[in-house]
Each structure stands twice: as C-alpha cells, then as structure tokens.
Amino acid sequence: MTIGIWTFAFDGREIGEVRTAAREVESLGFTALWFGEYRGREALTQAALLLEATTTLTVATGIARFSERSAAAAEAAGRTLAEAYPGRFTLGLGGHRPGGGGSAMQDYLDAMDAAELDFAAGSRPRRLLAALGPRMLKLAATQADGAHTYFVPPEHTAFARETMGPDAYLAAEQAVVLDADPVRARQIAREHVAGYARLAPHQRANLRRLGYTEEDLADGGSDRLVDAIVAYRSEQEVADRIRAHIDAGADHVCVQVLVDGPEIPVDGWRRLAALVP
C-alpha cells in the first residue's frame, strides 16, 4: 500500500512556496505528489521543478491534458524526466478534445508510441490514463501502465480493478476534509462535490453507472453522494476510506485534502501523515 498527496492548490502560488510544499510532502513520508493541470503552470515543466526540489518523491501529473500538447511533445517530455529522474516520474494523461470522440486518446497514444525520438533505452516513465468507464479503463490496461481515477468511491475502484485485470496499476484519488468543525467540514465537502456534480459530464456519467440518480446529482449533490465521495466526518473515517480503496484493488491512493481557502493545505497533510502508514 502506498499513499500520496493530490492537490490543485499549486496554481496561483509562488513557485518557491510550491517547491517547499513538495519537500514537506517528501519529509512526511508520502510516496508521491500529484497535481492537476488547469489554468496554472504547464504540467510537465512544473513536474521538472518539483522533481529537482526533492530527492526520492515520485511526481505525477494528475493529469496532463493531452489537448494541450502534441503526442510527440508529451512523449519527449516524459522520457526526458524519466531519464533525468529514474523511477520518479509518472505521466498521467487525460482530458477532452472537442470533436475527438472516444477514439481521440487511442489516436494520441498511437502517435506517442510512433514518435521518432532518440533516447536512452529504459527512459520511458510510467504512463497512466484518466479513466472512469470500461472503454477507457481497458485502454489504460492495454496501451498504458494503468489508470488514475478521480472523484470516485471505493466501489468504482473495485469496478476498475475488475475491468482492467490484476496487473494494471491503479491509482485512485480520494478527497478528505480534516477540519474539527463538523459544520464547516460538511460545507467544504459539499462545495467540492457540487462543482463536479454540476459541471463535469464525464463524472456525472460515471456516477450514474454506479447507481447514483438524477436526484443525487441535483442541487450540487445529495447527502448520499457527498458522503460517498468525500471522507470528512472523522479522522477514523478518513483512514477507513483510504483502506477501502486498497481493499477494493487500488495499488496507490492519492489523497486530496480539501480546505476552506486557496492556501496549500500543509497542516492537513501533516495530520493525514499521522493517520496512515
């Protein structure tokens, strides 16, 4: 079992603060640091900065958007980081290309594999795909090293493991709130769920696949949905939820500590480190 940190909090923060936070994640004993790519730094450039700032920590893009760079550029950047920091970089890929349809990622992976590049043997990083449904999960198992799943309860982890088989790597994200105020903790959890329940069609489709109804998705998410996606009611619930993903078949759980504000949640990471091995 390995536990990592997942965060969106680096966007908008000064790079020195981000690098210091990465060193904190490493010192706390977490095995990996995951970050998203949205409106902040280019993902692979930031990965290089975080790798240089640390010594043993795995840095993972969760995910780098394939619509933002050519397949050859993604392959070259991934190999560069893998060569410079052996075994410490994970290239998570995902996103949506307008008009691309379901075959867009397949075509992109084919182009990555076909890129004519001169690199030392063995310099390719672990490649994971953002995957929720059966088609993408099967693609992750056959043309990548596995899947990175996001905004999922443990029952999806069990579904992903069954779909991909026993050998593909599975890294599941789990959102948690470590706030002693139960009212504020629930509010933070609900706000997190509401954004995806309203605005992310692929997340909505995945939740329907798991048996959640339109009533669960309405008005920012039902209590049932909030409780399934975010562990927030106690520290023991947080530890138990992480264990539930492992028991369901995850090789790695990357934990997103949610807070009420834009700050990097270093205090939450410290509390989390005391809860998990």
C-alpha positions as a Python dict, from the first residue, in 0.01 Angstrom:
ca = {
    (1, 'M'): (0, 0, 0),
    (2, 'T'): (133, 344, -93),
    (3, 'I'): (-25, 679, -10),
    (4, 'G'): (35, 1002, -198),
    (5, 'I'): (-88, 1359, -196),
    (6, 'W'): (-309, 1506, -470),
    (7, 'T'): (-354, 1882, -496),
    (8, 'F'): (-489, 2164, -711),
    (9, 'A'): (-353, 2420, -465),
    (10, 'F'): (-29, 2494, -653),
    (11, 'D'): (-198, 2706, -920),
    (12, 'G'): (-152, 3072, -840),
    (13, 'R'): (108, 3014, -568),
    (14, 'E'): (465, 3138, -592),
    (15, 'I'): (698, 2864, -718),
    (16, 'G'): (923, 2883, -411),
    (17, 'E'): (622, 2805, -190),
    (18, 'V'): (528, 2516, -419),
    (19, 'R'): (877, 2367, -407),
    (20, 'T'): (885, 2399, -27),
    (21, 'A'): (548, 2221, -9),
    (22, 'A'): (685, 1937, -224),
    (23, 'R'): (974, 1891, 15),
    (24, 'E'): (724, 1881, 302),
    (25, 'V'): (528, 1603, 129),
    (26, 'E'): (851, 1407, 92),
    (27, 'S'): (957, 1461, 453),
    (28, 'L'): (618, 1340, 580),
    (29, 'G'): (674, 1002, 416),
    (30, 'F'): (420, 1016, 133),
    (31, 'T'): (538, 830, -173),
    (32, 'A'): (402, 1056, -447),
    (33, 'L'): (284, 1407, -520),
    (34, 'W'): (6, 1451, -777),
    (35, 'F'): (-115, 1778, -924),
    (36, 'G'): (-367, 1877, -1188),
    (37, 'E'): (-329, 2094, -1495),
    (38, 'Y'): (-597, 2356, -1541),
    (39, 'R'): (-521, 2730, -1554),
    (40, 'G'): (-178, 2732, -1392),
    (41, 'R'): (168, 2613, -1487),
    (42, 'E'): (233, 2380, -1776),
    (43, 'A'): (225, 2037, -1615),
    (44, 'L'): (548, 1884, -1738),
    (45, 'T'): (751, 2197, -1664),
    (46, 'Q'): (612, 2204, -1311),
    (47, 'A'): (689, 1834, -1271),
    (48, 'A'): (1053, 1906, -1353),
    (49, 'L'): (1067, 2181, -1090),
    (50, 'L'): (918, 1953, -823),
    (51, 'L'): (1148, 1664, -910),
    (52, 'E'): (1451, 1891, -885),
    (53, 'A'): (1331, 2020, -546),
    (54, 'T'): (1305, 1670, -394),
    (55, 'T'): (1522, 1360, -378),
    (56, 'T'): (1304, 1046, -354),
    (57, 'L'): (947, 1163, -410),
    (58, 'T'): (756, 1042, -714),
    (59, 'V'): (595, 1333, -900),
    (60, 'A'): (284, 1256, -1105),
    (61, 'T'): (71, 1462, -1340),
    (62, 'G'): (-288, 1401, -1248),
    (63, 'I'): (-349, 1475, -1525),
    (64, 'A'): (-157, 1647, -1807),
    (65, 'R'): (-419, 1741, -2067),
    (66, 'F'): (-347, 1574, -2398),
    (67, 'S'): (-524, 1853, -2586),
    (68, 'E'): (-254, 2100, -2476),
    (69, 'R'): (50, 1937, -2642),
    (70, 'S'): (134, 1716, -2935),
    (71, 'A'): (180, 1345, -2880),
    (72, 'A'): (548, 1368, -2974),
    (73, 'A'): (600, 1656, -2729),
    (74, 'A'): (435, 1460, -2447),
    (75, 'E'): (643, 1152, -2523),
    (76, 'A'): (967, 1351, -2543),
    (77, 'A'): (897, 1542, -2220),
    (78, 'G'): (803, 1226, -2034),
    (79, 'R'): (1116, 1047, -2147),
    (80, 'T'): (1331, 1347, -2056),
    (81, 'L'): (1202, 1347, -1699),
    (82, 'A'): (1228, 969, -1671),
    (83, 'E'): (1589, 981, -1788),
    (84, 'A'): (1681, 1265, -1552),
    (85, 'Y'): (1493, 1122, -1251),
    (86, 'P'): (1479, 742, -1294),
    (87, 'G'): (1168, 585, -1143),
    (88, 'R'): (1039, 913, -1001),
    (89, 'F'): (806, 1050, -1268),
    (90, 'T'): (459, 928, -1359),
    (91, 'L'): (293, 1068, -1670),
    (92, 'G'): (-80, 1085, -1614),
    (93, 'L'): (-270, 1178, -1930),
    (94, 'G'): (-631, 1272, -1986),
    (95, 'G'): (-872, 1544, -2084),
    (96, 'H'): (-1110, 1603, -2370),
    (97, 'R'): (-1050, 1715, -2727),
    (98, 'P'): (-1350, 1889, -2890),
    (99, 'G'): (-1484, 1672, -3170),
    (100, 'G'): (-1234, 1398, -3091),
    (101, 'G'): (-1482, 1140, -2975),
    (102, 'G'): (-1387, 825, -2788),
    (103, 'S'): (-1101, 743, -3022),
    (104, 'A'): (-904, 1064, -2954),
    (105, 'M'): (-698, 916, -2672),
    (106, 'Q'): (-634, 597, -2866),
    (107, 'D'): (-501, 800, -3159),
    (108, 'Y'): (-290, 1013, -2925),
    (109, 'L'): (-131, 707, -2761),
    (110, 'D'): (-61, 555, -3101),
    (111, 'A'): (114, 878, -3202),
    (112, 'M'): (317, 879, -2881),
    (113, 'D'): (433, 524, -2946),
    (114, 'A'): (519, 609, -3308),
    (115, 'A'): (718, 925, -3226),
    (116, 'E'): (1069, 904, -3369),
    (117, 'L'): (1286, 1008, -3077),
    (118, 'D'): (1646, 942, -2979),
    (119, 'F'): (1656, 846, -2612),
    (120, 'A'): (1848, 602, -2398),
    (121, 'A'): (1680, 266, -2352),
    (122, 'G'): (1455, 241, -2049),
    (123, 'S'): (1383, 612, -2023),
    (124, 'R'): (1005, 592, -2061),
    (125, 'P'): (805, 687, -1748),
    (126, 'R'): (506, 503, -1606),
    (127, 'R'): (208, 610, -1818),
    (128, 'L'): (-140, 626, -1664),
    (129, 'L'): (-469, 734, -1819),
    (130, 'A'): (-750, 926, -1656),
    (131, 'A'): (-1017, 659, -1684),
    (132, 'L'): (-1364, 603, -1543),
    (133, 'G'): (-1572, 398, -1787),
    (134, 'P'): (-1500, 48, -1918),
    (135, 'R'): (-1363, 158, -2254),
    (136, 'M'): (-1102, 393, -2109),
    (137, 'L'): (-1015, 150, -1831),
    (138, 'K'): (-948, -123, -2086),
    (139, 'L'): (-738, 118, -2293),
    (140, 'A'): (-542, 208, -1979),
    (141, 'A'): (-473, -160, -1919),
    (142, 'T'): (-366, -240, -2275),
    (143, 'Q'): (-187, 70, -2405),
    (144, 'A'): (-67, 228, -2082),
    (145, 'D'): (55, 102, -1747),
    (146, 'G'): (-277, 156, -1578),
    (147, 'A'): (-531, 417, -1469),
    (148, 'H'): (-563, 722, -1248),
    (149, 'T'): (-921, 755, -1126),
    (150, 'Y'): (-1063, 1073, -975),
    (151, 'F'): (-1381, 1167, -785),
    (152, 'V'): (-1464, 803, -721),
    (153, 'P'): (-1591, 598, -425),
    (154, 'P'): (-1433, 261, -338),
    (155, 'E'): (-1699, 73, -535),
    (156, 'H'): (-1561, 229, -851),
    (157, 'T'): (-1213, 113, -752),
    (158, 'A'): (-1348, -242, -737),
    (159, 'F'): (-1510, -195, -1079),
    (160, 'A'): (-1187, -55, -1224),
    (161, 'R'): (-980, -343, -1089),
    (162, 'E'): (-1222, -599, -1229),
    (163, 'T'): (-1228, -425, -1566),
    (164, 'M'): (-852, -383, -1602),
    (165, 'G'): (-744, -715, -1455),
    (166, 'P'): (-488, -785, -1185),
    (167, 'D'): (-172, -648, -1347),
    (168, 'A'): (-256, -289, -1445),
    (169, 'Y'): (-156, -18, -1198),
    (170, 'L'): (-447, 161, -1032),
    (171, 'A'): (-407, 494, -854),
    (172, 'A'): (-732, 622, -702),
    (173, 'E'): (-785, 978, -578),
    (174, 'Q'): (-975, 1028, -252),
    (175, 'A'): (-1093, 1367, -125),
    (176, 'V'): (-1092, 1425, 252),
    (177, 'V'): (-1158, 1708, 496),
    (178, 'L'): (-965, 1720, 822),
    (179, 'D'): (-1149, 2008, 989),
    (180, 'A'): (-1250, 1977, 1352),
    (181, 'D'): (-1564, 2187, 1295),
    (182, 'P'): (-1825, 1938, 1164),
    (183, 'V'): (-2043, 2208, 1006),
    (184, 'R'): (-1751, 2362, 819),
    (185, 'A'): (-1619, 2018, 721),
    (186, 'R'): (-1951, 1925, 563),
    (187, 'Q'): (-1972, 2258, 382),
    (188, 'I'): (-1623, 2212, 234),
    (189, 'A'): (-1714, 1858, 126),
    (190, 'R'): (-2040, 1970, -32),
    (191, 'E'): (-1878, 2255, -225),
    (192, 'H'): (-1622, 2015, -370),
    (193, 'V'): (-1887, 1768, -483),
    (194, 'A'): (-2116, 2039, -619),
    (195, 'G'): (-1864, 2164, -873),
    (196, 'Y'): (-1824, 1824, -1035),
    (197, 'A'): (-2188, 1719, -999),
    (198, 'R'): (-2298, 2031, -1188),
    (199, 'L'): (-2026, 2085, -1446),
    (200, 'A'): (-1844, 1759, -1527),
    (201, 'P'): (-2046, 1540, -1766),
    (202, 'H'): (-1796, 1252, -1756),
    (203, 'Q'): (-1815, 1248, -1376),
    (204, 'R'): (-2193, 1257, -1386),
    (205, 'A'): (-2199, 967, -1631),
    (206, 'N'): (-1969, 766, -1409),
    (207, 'L'): (-2185, 826, -1103),
    (208, 'R'): (-2494, 714, -1293),
    (209, 'R'): (-2305, 400, -1391),
    (210, 'L'): (-2250, 334, -1021),
    (211, 'G'): (-2621, 368, -944),
    (212, 'Y'): (-2649, 732, -839),
    (213, 'T'): (-2966, 900, -960),
    (214, 'E'): (-3055, 1239, -1104),
    (215, 'E'): (-3181, 1326, -757),
    (216, 'D'): (-2833, 1253, -618),
    (217, 'L'): (-2679, 1484, -880),
    (218, 'A'): (-2928, 1769, -841),
    (219, 'D'): (-2870, 2082, -633),
    (220, 'G'): (-2498, 2020, -601),
    (221, 'G'): (-2524, 1663, -478),
    (222, 'S'): (-2727, 1469, -227),
    (223, 'D'): (-2607, 1383, 124),
    (224, 'R'): (-2559, 1027, -1),
    (225, 'L'): (-2330, 1144, -281),
    (226, 'V'): (-2130, 1383, -63),
    (227, 'D'): (-2072, 1108, 192),
    (228, 'A'): (-1960, 866, -81),
    (229, 'I'): (-1711, 1100, -248),
    (230, 'V'): (-1556, 1285, 48),
    (231, 'A'): (-1444, 1142, 383),
    (232, 'Y'): (-1494, 1422, 633),
    (233, 'R'): (-1679, 1317, 946),
    (234, 'S'): (-1383, 1191, 1149),
    (235, 'E'): (-1017, 1105, 1120),
    (236, 'Q'): (-1107, 738, 1154),
    (237, 'E'): (-1343, 767, 858),
    (238, 'V'): (-1059, 915, 654),
    (239, 'A'): (-828, 626, 740),
    (240, 'D'): (-1103, 371, 676),
    (241, 'R'): (-1189, 522, 336),
    (242, 'I'): (-828, 505, 221),
    (243, 'R'): (-813, 142, 335),
    (244, 'A'): (-1138, 70, 149),
    (245, 'H'): (-977, 173, -182),
    (246, 'I'): (-680, -52, -112),
    (247, 'D'): (-907, -342, -20),
    (248, 'A'): (-1105, -281, -342),
    (249, 'G'): (-793, -320, -555),
    (250, 'A'): (-605, 11, -567),
    (251, 'D'): (-226, -6, -575),
    (252, 'H'): (-199, 355, -462),
    (253, 'V'): (-432, 612, -310),
    (254, 'C'): (-359, 981, -368),
    (255, 'V'): (-539, 1188, -107),
    (256, 'Q'): (-671, 1536, -178),
    (257, 'V'): (-701, 1733, 145),
    (258, 'L'): (-972, 1996, 98),
    (259, 'V'): (-967, 2323, 291),
    (260, 'D'): (-1174, 2639, 306),
    (261, 'G'): (-949, 2869, 105),
    (262, 'P'): (-677, 2878, -161),
    (263, 'E'): (-380, 2800, 64),
    (264, 'I'): (-163, 2493, 18),
    (265, 'P'): (-301, 2254, 286),
    (266, 'V'): (29, 2167, 454),
    (267, 'D'): (-129, 2141, 800),
    (268, 'G'): (-381, 1892, 664),
    (269, 'W'): (-102, 1686, 509),
    (270, 'R'): (71, 1670, 846),
    (271, 'R'): (-246, 1548, 1013),
    (272, 'L'): (-300, 1296, 738),
    (273, 'A'): (53, 1160, 777),
    (274, 'A'): (-31, 1061, 1135),
    (275, 'L'): (-337, 865, 1020),
    (276, 'V'): (-190, 639, 756),
    (277, 'P'): (118, 416, 741),
}
